[in-house]
Amino acid sequence: MAHLQSSARIPALWTAAYGPRRPRAVRLLARTLLRVRAFARELALADHVPTGGY
C-alpha cells in the first residue's frame, strides 16, 4: 500500500538524493536511506491496516 505525502513534506534527504550537483556516492547513499526510511514506515503502518499489510 503506497502512502502519498504532500510535496511540502519532502525530506531534505530527497535533495541530496536527486540534486544535480551532488557526488554520485552521496546520491546513492541518500537514495538508499530514502528507500530504507520508506520501508520502515510501511512496515510500521502495516500493523494499522485491516488487511494486515505485509
mmCIF file as gemmi writes it, N, C-alpha and C atoms, coordinates in Angstrom:
data_model
loop_
_atom_site.group_PDB
_atom_site.id
_atom_site.type_symbol
_atom_site.label_atom_id
_atom_site.label_alt_id
_atom_site.label_comp_id
_atom_site.label_asym_id
_atom_site.label_entity_id
_atom_site.label_seq_id
_atom_site.pdbx_PDB_ins_code
_atom_site.Cartn_x
_atom_site.Cartn_y
_atom_site.Cartn_z
_atom_site.occupancy
_atom_site.B_iso_or_equiv
_atom_site.pdbx_formal_charge
_atom_site.auth_seq_id
_atom_site.auth_asym_id
_atom_site.pdbx_PDB_model_num
ATOM 1 N N . MET Axp A 1 ? 0.85 -1.167 0 1 0 ? 1 A 1
ATOM 2 C CA . MET Axp A 1 ? 0 0 0 1 0 ? 1 A 1
ATOM 3 C C . MET Axp A 1 ? 0.899 1.235 0 1 0 ? 1 A 1
ATOM 4 N N . ALA Axp A 2 ? 0.749 2.075 -0.948 1 0 ? 2 A 1
ATOM 5 C CA . ALA Axp A 2 ? 1.563 3.282 -1.044 1 0 ? 2 A 1
ATOM 6 C C . ALA Axp A 2 ? 0.865 4.441 -0.351 1 0 ? 2 A 1
ATOM 7 N N . HIS Axp A 3 ? 1.624 5.171 0.392 1 0 ? 3 A 1
ATOM 8 C CA . HIS Axp A 3 ? 1.094 6.347 1.076 1 0 ? 3 A 1
ATOM 9 C C . HIS Axp A 3 ? 1.736 7.582 0.473 1 0 ? 3 A 1
ATOM 10 N N . LEU Axp A 4 ? 0.934 8.47 -0.05 1 0 ? 4 A 1
ATOM 11 C CA . LEU Axp A 4 ? 1.45 9.68 -0.67 1 0 ? 4 A 1
ATOM 12 C C . LEU Axp A 4 ? 1.482 10.808 0.341 1 0 ? 4 A 1
ATOM 13 N N . GLN Axp A 5 ? 2.532 11.598 0.282 1 0 ? 5 A 1
ATOM 14 C CA . GLN Axp A 5 ? 2.64 12.755 1.152 1 0 ? 5 A 1
ATOM 15 C C . GLN Axp A 5 ? 2.648 14.001 0.291 1 0 ? 5 A 1
ATOM 16 N N . SER Axp A 6 ? 2.253 15.11 0.884 1 0 ? 6 A 1
ATOM 17 C CA . SER Axp A 6 ? 2.27 16.362 0.125 1 0 ? 6 A 1
ATOM 18 C C . SER Axp A 6 ? 3.715 16.759 -0.176 1 0 ? 6 A 1
ATOM 19 N N . SER Axp A 7 ? 3.905 17.538 -1.233 1 0 ? 7 A 1
ATOM 20 C CA . SER Axp A 7 ? 5.252 17.919 -1.639 1 0 ? 7 A 1
ATOM 21 C C . SER Axp A 7 ? 5.938 18.805 -0.607 1 0 ? 7 A 1
ATOM 22 N N . ALA Axp A 8 ? 5.182 19.432 0.275 1 0 ? 8 A 1
ATOM 23 C CA . ALA Axp A 8 ? 5.771 20.279 1.305 1 0 ? 8 A 1
ATOM 24 C C . ALA Axp A 8 ? 6.491 19.444 2.364 1 0 ? 8 A 1
ATOM 25 N N . ARG Axp A 9 ? 6.223 18.144 2.408 1 0 ? 9 A 1
ATOM 26 C CA . ARG Axp A 9 ? 6.813 17.3 3.435 1 0 ? 9 A 1
ATOM 27 C C . ARG Axp A 9 ? 7.973 16.455 2.915 1 0 ? 9 A 1
ATOM 28 N N . ILE Axp A 10 ? 8.503 16.782 1.754 1 0 ? 10 A 1
ATOM 29 C CA . ILE Axp A 10 ? 9.642 16.038 1.223 1 0 ? 10 A 1
ATOM 30 C C . ILE Axp A 10 ? 10.851 16.319 2.109 1 0 ? 10 A 1
ATOM 31 N N . PRO Axp A 11 ? 11.533 15.275 2.569 1 0 ? 11 A 1
ATOM 32 C CA . PRO Axp A 11 ? 12.662 15.498 3.464 1 0 ? 11 A 1
ATOM 33 C C . PRO Axp A 11 ? 13.863 16.12 2.746 1 0 ? 11 A 1
ATOM 34 N N . ALA Axp A 12 ? 14.739 16.7 3.536 1 0 ? 12 A 1
ATOM 35 C CA . ALA Axp A 12 ? 15.952 17.301 2.976 1 0 ? 12 A 1
ATOM 36 C C . ALA Axp A 12 ? 16.832 16.246 2.32 1 0 ? 12 A 1
ATOM 37 N N . LEU Axp A 13 ? 16.666 15.012 2.747 1 0 ? 13 A 1
ATOM 38 C CA . LEU Axp A 13 ? 17.425 13.904 2.158 1 0 ? 13 A 1
ATOM 39 C C . LEU Axp A 13 ? 17.108 13.747 0.677 1 0 ? 13 A 1
ATOM 40 N N . TRP Axp A 14 ? 15.891 14.091 0.283 1 0 ? 14 A 1
ATOM 41 C CA . TRP Axp A 14 ? 15.491 13.982 -1.116 1 0 ? 14 A 1
ATOM 42 C C . TRP Axp A 14 ? 16.353 14.877 -1.997 1 0 ? 14 A 1
ATOM 43 N N . THR Axp A 15 ? 16.67 16.071 -1.512 1 0 ? 15 A 1
ATOM 44 C CA . THR Axp A 15 ? 17.503 16.981 -2.317 1 0 ? 15 A 1
ATOM 45 C C . THR Axp A 15 ? 18.908 16.432 -2.476 1 0 ? 15 A 1
ATOM 46 N N . ALA Axp A 16 ? 19.404 15.766 -1.455 1 0 ? 16 A 1
ATOM 47 C CA . ALA Axp A 16 ? 20.735 15.152 -1.569 1 0 ? 16 A 1
ATOM 48 C C . ALA Axp A 16 ? 20.7 13.975 -2.529 1 0 ? 16 A 1
ATOM 49 N N . ALA Axp A 17 ? 19.574 13.26 -2.544 1 0 ? 17 A 1
ATOM 50 C CA . ALA Axp A 17 ? 19.473 12.067 -3.39 1 0 ? 17 A 1
ATOM 51 C C . ALA Axp A 17 ? 19.31 12.403 -4.865 1 0 ? 17 A 1
ATOM 52 N N . TYR Axp A 18 ? 18.65 13.5 -5.159 1 0 ? 18 A 1
ATOM 53 C CA . TYR Axp A 18 ? 18.343 13.809 -6.554 1 0 ? 18 A 1
ATOM 54 C C . TYR Axp A 18 ? 18.885 15.159 -7.012 1 0 ? 18 A 1
ATOM 55 N N . GLY Axp A 19 ? 19.713 15.793 -6.201 1 0 ? 19 A 1
ATOM 56 C CA . GLY Axp A 19 ? 20.315 17.067 -6.6 1 0 ? 19 A 1
ATOM 57 C C . GLY Axp A 19 ? 21.38 16.851 -7.67 1 0 ? 19 A 1
ATOM 58 N N . PRO Axp A 20 ? 21.417 17.712 -8.675 1 0 ? 20 A 1
ATOM 59 C CA . PRO Axp A 20 ? 22.349 17.506 -9.789 1 0 ? 20 A 1
ATOM 60 C C . PRO Axp A 20 ? 23.808 17.762 -9.433 1 0 ? 20 A 1
ATOM 61 N N . ARG Axp A 21 ? 24.067 18.49 -8.38 1 0 ? 21 A 1
ATOM 62 C CA . ARG Axp A 21 ? 25.448 18.858 -8.055 1 0 ? 21 A 1
ATOM 63 C C . ARG Axp A 21 ? 26.035 18.037 -6.927 1 0 ? 21 A 1
ATOM 64 N N . ARG Axp A 22 ? 25.462 16.91 -6.64 1 0 ? 22 A 1
ATOM 65 C CA . ARG Axp A 22 ? 25.97 16.039 -5.581 1 0 ? 22 A 1
ATOM 66 C C . ARG Axp A 22 ? 26.855 14.953 -6.188 1 0 ? 22 A 1
ATOM 67 N N . PRO Axp A 23 ? 27.893 14.537 -5.471 1 0 ? 23 A 1
ATOM 68 C CA . PRO Axp A 23 ? 28.702 13.414 -5.959 1 0 ? 23 A 1
ATOM 69 C C . PRO Axp A 23 ? 27.865 12.133 -6.046 1 0 ? 23 A 1
ATOM 70 N N . ARG Axp A 24 ? 28.253 11.259 -6.939 1 0 ? 24 A 1
ATOM 71 C CA . ARG Axp A 24 ? 27.498 10.023 -7.17 1 0 ? 24 A 1
ATOM 72 C C . ARG Axp A 24 ? 27.345 9.195 -5.894 1 0 ? 24 A 1
ATOM 73 N N . ALA Axp A 25 ? 28.402 9.093 -5.092 1 0 ? 25 A 1
ATOM 74 C CA . ALA Axp A 25 ? 28.338 8.3 -3.859 1 0 ? 25 A 1
ATOM 75 C C . ALA Axp A 25 ? 27.325 8.883 -2.872 1 0 ? 25 A 1
ATOM 76 N N . VAL Axp A 26 ? 27.272 10.201 -2.777 1 0 ? 26 A 1
ATOM 77 C CA . VAL Axp A 26 ? 26.321 10.854 -1.873 1 0 ? 26 A 1
ATOM 78 C C . VAL Axp A 26 ? 24.895 10.601 -2.34 1 0 ? 26 A 1
ATOM 79 N N . ARG Axp A 27 ? 24.664 10.711 -3.643 1 0 ? 27 A 1
ATOM 80 C CA . ARG Axp A 27 ? 23.321 10.462 -4.185 1 0 ? 27 A 1
ATOM 81 C C . ARG Axp A 27 ? 22.901 9.016 -3.945 1 0 ? 27 A 1
ATOM 82 N N . LEU Axp A 28 ? 23.812 8.076 -4.157 1 0 ? 28 A 1
ATOM 83 C CA . LEU Axp A 28 ? 23.494 6.663 -3.951 1 0 ? 28 A 1
ATOM 84 C C . LEU Axp A 28 ? 23.148 6.385 -2.492 1 0 ? 28 A 1
ATOM 85 N N . LEU Axp A 29 ? 23.953 6.922 -1.581 1 0 ? 29 A 1
ATOM 86 C CA . LEU Axp A 29 ? 23.694 6.726 -0.149 1 0 ? 29 A 1
ATOM 87 C C . LEU Axp A 29 ? 22.359 7.35 0.262 1 0 ? 29 A 1
ATOM 88 N N . ALA Axp A 30 ? 22.083 8.558 -0.222 1 0 ? 30 A 1
ATOM 89 C CA . ALA Axp A 30 ? 20.833 9.23 0.129 1 0 ? 30 A 1
ATOM 90 C C . ALA Axp A 30 ? 19.628 8.47 -0.418 1 0 ? 30 A 1
ATOM 91 N N . ARG Axp A 31 ? 19.725 7.949 -1.64 1 0 ? 31 A 1
ATOM 92 C CA . ARG Axp A 31 ? 18.616 7.173 -2.209 1 0 ? 31 A 1
ATOM 93 C C . ARG Axp A 31 ? 18.389 5.89 -1.432 1 0 ? 31 A 1
ATOM 94 N N . THR Axp A 32 ? 19.473 5.259 -1.008 1 0 ? 32 A 1
ATOM 95 C CA . THR Axp A 32 ? 19.346 4.048 -0.198 1 0 ? 32 A 1
ATOM 96 C C . THR Axp A 32 ? 18.674 4.361 1.13 1 0 ? 32 A 1
ATOM 97 N N . LEU Axp A 33 ? 19.072 5.454 1.759 1 0 ? 33 A 1
ATOM 98 C CA . LEU Axp A 33 ? 18.458 5.841 3.03 1 0 ? 33 A 1
ATOM 99 C C . LEU Axp A 33 ? 16.977 6.173 2.856 1 0 ? 33 A 1
ATOM 100 N N . LEU Axp A 34 ? 16.617 6.792 1.73 1 0 ? 34 A 1
ATOM 101 C CA . LEU Axp A 34 ? 15.206 7.073 1.465 1 0 ? 34 A 1
ATOM 102 C C . LEU Axp A 34 ? 14.406 5.782 1.324 1 0 ? 34 A 1
ATOM 103 N N . ARG Axp A 35 ? 14.987 4.798 0.637 1 0 ? 35 A 1
ATOM 104 C CA . ARG Axp A 35 ? 14.287 3.509 0.485 1 0 ? 35 A 1
ATOM 105 C C . ARG Axp A 35 ? 14.115 2.795 1.819 1 0 ? 35 A 1
ATOM 106 N N . VAL Axp A 36 ? 15.168 2.828 2.643 1 0 ? 36 A 1
ATOM 107 C CA . VAL Axp A 36 ? 15.089 2.192 3.965 1 0 ? 36 A 1
ATOM 108 C C . VAL Axp A 36 ? 14.046 2.897 4.823 1 0 ? 36 A 1
ATOM 109 N N . ARG Axp A 37 ? 14.032 4.226 4.754 1 0 ? 37 A 1
ATOM 110 C CA . ARG Axp A 37 ? 13.046 5.007 5.521 1 0 ? 37 A 1
ATOM 111 C C . ARG Axp A 37 ? 11.618 4.682 5.079 1 0 ? 37 A 1
ATOM 112 N N . ALA Axp A 38 ? 11.413 4.584 3.765 1 0 ? 38 A 1
ATOM 113 C CA . ALA Axp A 38 ? 10.08 4.274 3.245 1 0 ? 38 A 1
ATOM 114 C C . ALA Axp A 38 ? 9.658 2.866 3.655 1 0 ? 38 A 1
ATOM 115 N N . PHE Axp A 39 ? 10.594 1.91 3.602 1 0 ? 39 A 1
ATOM 116 C CA . PHE Axp A 39 ? 10.267 0.538 4.001 1 0 ? 39 A 1
ATOM 117 C C . PHE Axp A 39 ? 9.917 0.467 5.483 1 0 ? 39 A 1
ATOM 118 N N . ALA Axp A 40 ? 10.696 1.15 6.313 1 0 ? 40 A 1
ATOM 119 C CA . ALA Axp A 40 ? 10.427 1.144 7.754 1 0 ? 40 A 1
ATOM 120 C C . ALA Axp A 40 ? 9.068 1.772 8.059 1 0 ? 40 A 1
ATOM 121 N N . ARG Axp A 41 ? 8.728 2.825 7.341 1 0 ? 41 A 1
ATOM 122 C CA . ARG Axp A 41 ? 7.425 3.475 7.535 1 0 ? 41 A 1
ATOM 123 C C . ARG Axp A 41 ? 6.28 2.546 7.138 1 0 ? 41 A 1
ATOM 124 N N . GLU Axp A 42 ? 6.429 1.891 5.992 1 0 ? 42 A 1
ATOM 125 C CA . GLU Axp A 42 ? 5.398 0.953 5.541 1 0 ? 42 A 1
ATOM 126 C C . GLU Axp A 42 ? 5.257 -0.214 6.517 1 0 ? 42 A 1
ATOM 127 N N . LEU Axp A 43 ? 6.374 -0.69 7.03 1 0 ? 43 A 1
ATOM 128 C CA . LEU Axp A 43 ? 6.343 -1.792 7.982 1 0 ? 43 A 1
ATOM 129 C C . LEU Axp A 43 ? 5.648 -1.379 9.272 1 0 ? 43 A 1
ATOM 130 N N . ALA Axp A 44 ? 5.899 -0.163 9.722 1 0 ? 44 A 1
ATOM 131 C CA . ALA Axp A 44 ? 5.258 0.337 10.939 1 0 ? 44 A 1
ATOM 132 C C . ALA Axp A 44 ? 3.755 0.522 10.725 1 0 ? 44 A 1
ATOM 133 N N . LEU Axp A 45 ? 3.372 0.958 9.525 1 0 ? 45 A 1
ATOM 134 C CA . LEU Axp A 45 ? 1.946 1.156 9.245 1 0 ? 45 A 1
ATOM 135 C C . LEU Axp A 45 ? 1.217 -0.144 8.956 1 0 ? 45 A 1
ATOM 136 N N . ALA Axp A 46 ? 1.946 -1.208 8.707 1 0 ? 46 A 1
ATOM 137 C CA . ALA Axp A 46 ? 1.312 -2.494 8.368 1 0 ? 46 A 1
ATOM 138 C C . ALA Axp A 46 ? 0.469 -3.016 9.537 1 0 ? 46 A 1
ATOM 139 N N . ASP Axp A 47 ? 0.833 -2.67 10.757 1 0 ? 47 A 1
ATOM 140 C CA . ASP Axp A 47 ? 0.062 -3.107 11.917 1 0 ? 47 A 1
ATOM 141 C C . ASP Axp A 47 ? -1.258 -2.371 12.04 1 0 ? 47 A 1
ATOM 142 N N . HIS Axp A 48 ? -1.424 -1.284 11.284 1 0 ? 48 A 1
ATOM 143 C CA . HIS Axp A 48 ? -2.596 -0.435 11.464 1 0 ? 48 A 1
ATOM 144 C C . HIS Axp A 48 ? -3.581 -0.505 10.304 1 0 ? 48 A 1
ATOM 145 N N . VAL Axp A 49 ? -3.385 -1.447 9.405 1 0 ? 49 A 1
ATOM 146 C CA . VAL Axp A 49 ? -4.337 -1.608 8.301 1 0 ? 49 A 1
ATOM 147 C C . VAL Axp A 49 ? -5.123 -2.889 8.516 1 0 ? 49 A 1
ATOM 148 N N . PRO Axp A 50 ? -6.396 -2.91 8.135 1 0 ? 50 A 1
ATOM 149 C CA . PRO Axp A 50 ? -7.226 -4.097 8.385 1 0 ? 50 A 1
ATOM 150 C C . PRO Axp A 50 ? -6.755 -5.36 7.678 1 0 ? 50 A 1
ATOM 151 N N . THR Axp A 51 ? -6.083 -5.215 6.534 1 0 ? 51 A 1
ATOM 152 C CA . THR Axp A 51 ? -5.68 -6.392 5.77 1 0 ? 51 A 1
ATOM 153 C C . THR Axp A 51 ? -4.396 -7.021 6.291 1 0 ? 51 A 1
ATOM 154 N N . GLY Axp A 52 ? -3.724 -6.401 7.245 1 0 ? 52 A 1
ATOM 155 C CA . GLY Axp A 52 ? -2.504 -6.974 7.8 1 0 ? 52 A 1
ATOM 156 C C . GLY Axp A 52 ? -1.248 -6.464 7.141 1 0 ? 52 A 1
ATOM 157 N N . GLY Axp A 53 ? -1.343 -5.733 6.072 1 0 ? 53 A 1
ATOM 158 C CA . GLY Axp A 53 ? -0.151 -5.168 5.437 1 0 ? 53 A 1
ATOM 159 C C . GLY Axp A 53 ? 0.686 -6.234 4.779 1 0 ? 53 A 1
ATOM 160 N N . TYR Axp A 54 ? 1.91 -6.433 5.256 1 0 ? 54 A 1
ATOM 161 C CA . TYR Axp A 54 ? 2.823 -7.381 4.628 1 0 ? 54 A 1
ATOM 162 C C . TYR Axp A 54 ? 2.428 -8.785 4.945 1 0 ? 54 A 1
